[in-house]
Amino acid sequence: MKNSIFYTIAVALTSFAGHTQVTLNADGPDGLGTYELITKAFAPGTKEGAVEAPDAIHPGFGRHITEVYDNDLKKYVFEFHLHVSNTPPDNEPVKSKTDRQRVEIKSFEPSPDNLKGINGETVQYKWRFKIPAGFKPTKDFTHIHQIKAVDGDAGNPLFTLTLRKMTNGSNQLELIYVKDEATKMIKYQTVDMSLFEGIWVEATETIKVGRKGTYAITIKKVDDGTVLMKYSNSNIQTIRADNSFIRPKWGMYRSLKDIANMKDETMRFSDFSIQELTTISGKDN
């Protein structure tokens, strides 16, 4: 039983200047269980509903999101794990989906309304992540962040950050956009992945949700603020006609088609934030 005097929960629901913000940080071995902590922030009231992990496929490892102390940030952070060295390899935590694997966290249908991007609202997502040196993406997808649509045309993410090995052998971090099912993928940014390896970076993503919406993302180094990726679009569809809302996902989601050139991987995440900047009326929340 934890001593509540010394226990400080790392999930915060705060209101300031009329804005509502949900934050999520690891709280270490003496805090709330990792999955419970994540779910309390992003899908309260559900049973670990905010986590998608291959625990049932690879029970010998245990939970595929852990909390570790990070010497750079000087605090506990989340570490996400995926494995290909076990038999069978970690795969999609859905029956019959064996050609891909994922360990991700998310908001989704049961989440509170302030964690959903509704048509007309402006939402902002912030988080920190560190790609370890020597990470091996493949020519297929390795998504580390997605903005997903819900209901209707919801197959492809609207926006994705993915890691990819190019035909020339270089590794890239790509910002991908898919308007709808009928259109092809657009790569709005392609940046050398080596710029991100072994360092903490901070992403800020701001989306006005609408058929004529806006989108902006900046990723910068935590230690000195150097901008490594920046993109903005003042007229872009950020929700499809038959979608109910949009939602974020973070973690690792990768294809297993090139498993011979893959290895077990980890990635660290911290300082998640979801904030509604404006409501559907266009006024401050």
Secondary structure as UniProt FT lines:
FT   TURN            4..6
FT   STRAND          11..16
FT   TURN            17..18
FT   STRAND          19..24
FT   TURN            29..30
FT   HELIX           34..42
FT   TURN            44..45
FT   TURN            49..50
FT   STRAND          51..52
FT   TURN            55..57
FT   TURN            59..61
FT   STRAND          65..70
FT   TURN            71..74
FT   STRAND          75..82
FT   TURN            95..96
FT   STRAND          100..106
FT   TURN            109..110
FT   HELIX           113..115
FT   TURN            119..120
FT   STRAND          122..131
FT   TURN            133..134
FT   STRAND          142..150
FT   STRAND          159..165
FT   TURN            167..168
FT   STRAND          171..177
FT   TURN            181..182
FT   STRAND          186..192
FT   HELIX           193..195
FT   STRAND          201..208
FT   TURN            211..212
FT   STRAND          213..221
FT   TURN            222..224
FT   STRAND          227..236
FT   TURN            241..242
FT   STRAND          245..255
FT   TURN            257..258
FT   HELIX           259..261
FT   STRAND          265..278
FT   TURN            280..281
//
